[in-house]
Amino acid sequence: MLRSSIVRASRTSASFLQANASRQAAPLACSQQTQIRQSHAISNPTLANIEKRWEDMPPQEQADLWMSLRDRMKADWKELTLQEKKAAYYIAFGPHGPRRPAPPDEGRKVFFITAGVIGASLALFAVIRMFANPARPRTMTKEWQEATEEYMKAQGTEPITFKKGMMVQSKPGPKDQFD
């Protein structure tokens, strides 16, 4: 790890020295150049009805139009045409993609689908309960739960929070259950 750090540092310093030397050799006139952006106005047929056409345009054409608009916006905004300003605003903030408003009946569909799923789960629960074994497990009787409580008390389980009747949740079972 140390060796790779040293190698990386030597490469970085060498490239820094080369860049610094070439920068000092350049004439002063180059350092005072200003960047001038010139871009041509986008044609009106391209921007006409952009609100209606935007969703149907292929993604590559959308990207090309947005890039050309972005380049135009880098220049003075006073030079933009009204069509370009409207198109840029629509593309950036218009109701398309994730900002598209929901369909008018979406809330009703969500309600009925949710109610249907809940109804189906209740029907499934009822069918399962109808065919389930009516006999309860032997561990769900009051006697079994009292025996469990005595066992826990003998073992010293939960000595601080243990209360009598803590494990009993069921009614007494039939007399012949353990025979």
ZAVEXZA-977862 format. One line per field, with one value per residue (C-alpha): residue in three letters; chain; x, y, z. Coordinates in Angstrom, 3 decimals, always signed. Layout:
BEGIN
guba <- [ala, ...]
markol <- [A, ...]
u <- [X, ...]
v <- [Y, ...]
w <- [Z, ...]
***
This chain:
BEGIN
guba <- [met, leu, arg, ser, ser, ile, val, arg, ala, ser, arg, thr, ser, ala, ser, phe, leu, gln, ala, asn, ala, ser, arg, gln, ala, ala, pro, leu, ala, cys, ser, gln, gln, thr, gln, ile, arg, gln, ser, his, ala, ile, ser, asn, pro, thr, leu, ala, asn, ile, glu, lys, arg, trp, glu, asp, met, pro, pro, gln, glu, gln, ala, asp, leu, trp, met, ser, leu, arg, asp, arg, met, lys, ala, asp, trp, lys, glu, leu, thr, leu, gln, glu, lys, lys, ala, ala, tyr, tyr, ile, ala, phe, gly, pro, his, gly, pro, arg, arg, pro, ala, pro, pro, asp, glu, gly, arg, lys, val, phe, phe, ile, thr, ala, gly, val, ile, gly, ala, ser, leu, ala, leu, phe, ala, val, ile, arg, met, phe, ala, asn, pro, ala, arg, pro, arg, thr, met, thr, lys, glu, trp, gln, glu, ala, thr, glu, glu, tyr, met, lys, ala, gln, gly, thr, glu, pro, ile, thr, phe, lys, lys, gly, met, met, val, gln, ser, lys, pro, gly, pro, lys, asp, gln, phe, asp]
markol <- [A, A, A, A, A, A, A, A, A, A, A, A, A, A, A, A, A, A, A, A, A, A, A, A, A, A, A, A, A, A, A, A, A, A, A, A, A, A, A, A, A, A, A, A, A, A, A, A, A, A, A, A, A, A, A, A, A, A, A, A, A, A, A, A, A, A, A, A, A, A, A, A, A, A, A, A, A, A, A, A, A, A, A, A, A, A, A, A, A, A, A, A, A, A, A, A, A, A, A, A, A, A, A, A, A, A, A, A, A, A, A, A, A, A, A, A, A, A, A, A, A, A, A, A, A, A, A, A, A, A, A, A, A, A, A, A, A, A, A, A, A, A, A, A, A, A, A, A, A, A, A, A, A, A, A, A, A, A, A, A, A, A, A, A, A, A, A, A, A, A, A, A, A, A, A, A, A, A, A]
u <- [+0.000, +2.814, +4.585, +1.444, +0.903, +4.473, +4.138, +0.858, +2.361, +5.356, +3.108, +0.921, +3.861, +5.435, +2.222, +1.859, +5.374, +4.739, +1.433, +3.010, +5.890, +3.586, +1.356, +4.276, +5.392, +1.993, +1.709, -0.289, -2.746, -4.135, -4.916, -7.027, -9.311, -12.991, -15.435, -18.017, -21.025, -22.932, -25.766, -28.420, -32.117, -33.998, -36.515, -40.155, -41.476, -39.237, -40.721, -44.313, -46.799, -43.993, -46.523, -48.510, -45.570, -43.101, -44.465, -44.560, -41.042, -38.328, -35.945, -32.994, -34.901, -36.006, -32.392, -31.176, -33.828, -33.121, -29.359, -29.820, -32.169, -29.670, -26.928, -29.171, -29.945, -26.240, -26.181, -28.046, -31.681, -32.783, -31.719, -34.052, -37.268, -40.616, -41.056, -37.701, -38.553, -41.925, -40.358, -37.591, -40.136, -42.393, -39.529, -38.185, -41.445, -44.301, -46.839, -45.118, -43.401, -43.570, -45.330, -48.233, -51.518, -53.210, -56.143, -59.518, -60.700, -57.441, -58.677, -61.754, -59.655, -57.291, -60.228, -61.933, -58.718, -57.826, -61.335, -61.171, -57.827, -59.083, -62.316, -60.364, -58.102, -61.140, -62.769, -59.541, -59.362, -62.988, -62.408, -59.303, -61.127, -64.087, -61.886, -59.562, -59.555, -62.081, -60.071, -57.707, -54.119, -53.573, -51.164, -54.007, -55.930, -55.988, -54.501, -51.518, -50.850, -51.035, -48.571, -46.279, -46.518, -45.549, -42.611, -41.425, -41.732, -39.688, -36.999, -36.787, -37.761, -38.340, -38.120, -38.731, -41.678, -43.311, -46.937, -49.392, -51.743, -49.359, -49.322, -53.015, -55.004, -57.519, -60.672, -60.442, -60.253, -62.341, -61.787, -60.535, -58.039, -54.883, -56.046]
v <- [+0.000, +2.382, +1.668, +2.316, +5.616, +6.704, +5.727, +7.597, +10.697, +10.678, +10.414, +13.253, +15.540, +14.810, +15.663, +18.812, +19.968, +19.379, +21.272, +24.140, +24.450, +24.545, +27.100, +29.453, +29.182, +30.250, +33.902, +36.261, +36.959, +33.428, +33.772, +36.859, +35.348, +35.558, +32.860, +33.925, +31.701, +31.928, +29.638, +29.904, +30.122, +26.855, +26.787, +27.482, +24.254, +22.301, +24.070, +24.355, +22.438, +21.009, +20.494, +18.017, +16.386, +15.974, +12.659, +11.104, +12.156, +9.473, +9.820, +10.662, +13.510, +14.768, +14.752, +16.548, +19.249, +19.702, +19.961, +22.557, +24.532, +24.256, +25.601, +28.482, +29.270, +29.580, +32.757, +35.952, +35.146, +38.318, +36.692, +33.718, +33.729, +33.448, +29.930, +28.844, +30.246, +28.474, +25.200, +25.378, +26.055, +23.210, +20.716, +21.680, +22.101, +20.876, +18.177, +15.236, +12.138, +11.919, +15.306, +14.127, +14.470, +11.258, +9.972, +11.110, +7.612, +6.449, +6.918, +4.812, +2.048, +1.991, +1.791, -1.094, -3.068, -2.639, -3.642, -6.680, -7.831, -7.436, -9.276, -12.119, -12.460, -12.583, -15.239, -17.293, -16.977, -18.156, -21.158, -22.181, -21.848, -23.848, -26.842, -26.552, -29.163, -28.103, -29.681, -27.219, -28.256, -29.705, -26.898, -24.395, -25.696, -23.930, -26.949, -27.158, -23.426, -23.674, -26.593, -24.478, -21.672, -24.004, -25.302, -21.749, -20.879, -23.969, -23.081, -19.453, -18.035, -14.275, -13.853, -10.084, -9.767, -13.166, -12.926, -15.694, -16.341, -14.792, -17.851, -18.752, -17.549, -20.334, -21.779, -25.131, -28.072, -31.256, -33.686, -36.562, -34.572, -36.040, -39.661]
w <- [+0.000, +0.844, -2.419, -4.495, -2.676, -3.427, -7.085, -7.364, -5.715, -8.057, -11.118, -9.882, -9.147, -12.560, -14.390, -12.265, -13.193, -16.902, -16.812, -14.860, -17.340, -20.363, -18.648, -18.035, -21.660, -23.046, -23.971, -21.804, -24.596, -24.350, -20.663, -21.264, -23.896, -23.143, -23.949, -26.504, -27.027, -30.202, -31.005, -33.614, -32.821, -32.955, -35.785, -34.979, -36.580, -34.212, -31.199, -32.446, -30.271, -28.134, -25.321, -27.411, -29.188, -26.307, -24.984, -28.469, -29.462, -29.382, -26.413, -28.650, -30.291, -26.856, -25.679, -28.802, -28.469, -24.769, -25.396, -28.115, -25.866, -23.025, -25.264, -26.309, -22.659, -21.863, -23.957, -23.100, -22.373, -24.128, -27.386, -26.891, -28.863, -27.086, -28.503, -27.060, -23.630, -23.628, -24.784, -22.170, -19.421, -20.553, -20.802, -17.381, -15.438, -17.623, -16.739, -18.432, -17.107, -13.310, -13.093, -15.233, -13.308, -12.223, -14.287, -12.910, -11.908, -10.291, -6.707, -7.371, -8.953, -5.976, -3.547, -5.369, -5.861, -2.178, -1.088, -3.407, -2.004, +1.587, +0.711, -0.930, +2.107, +4.421, +2.211, +2.235, +6.014, +6.344, +4.070, +6.000, +9.319, +7.976, +7.091, +10.098, +12.872, +15.537, +18.359, +19.952, +20.639, +24.087, +24.947, +24.710, +27.718, +31.070, +32.836, +30.472, +30.836, +34.659, +34.547, +32.343, +34.873, +37.721, +35.688, +34.982, +38.680, +39.668, +37.111, +38.301, +34.921, +35.020, +38.794, +38.634, +36.258, +36.887, +38.068, +38.917, +36.018, +33.533, +31.243, +31.502, +28.497, +27.871, +29.381, +31.181, +28.788, +28.793, +31.670, +29.518, +27.468, +29.030, +29.162]
***
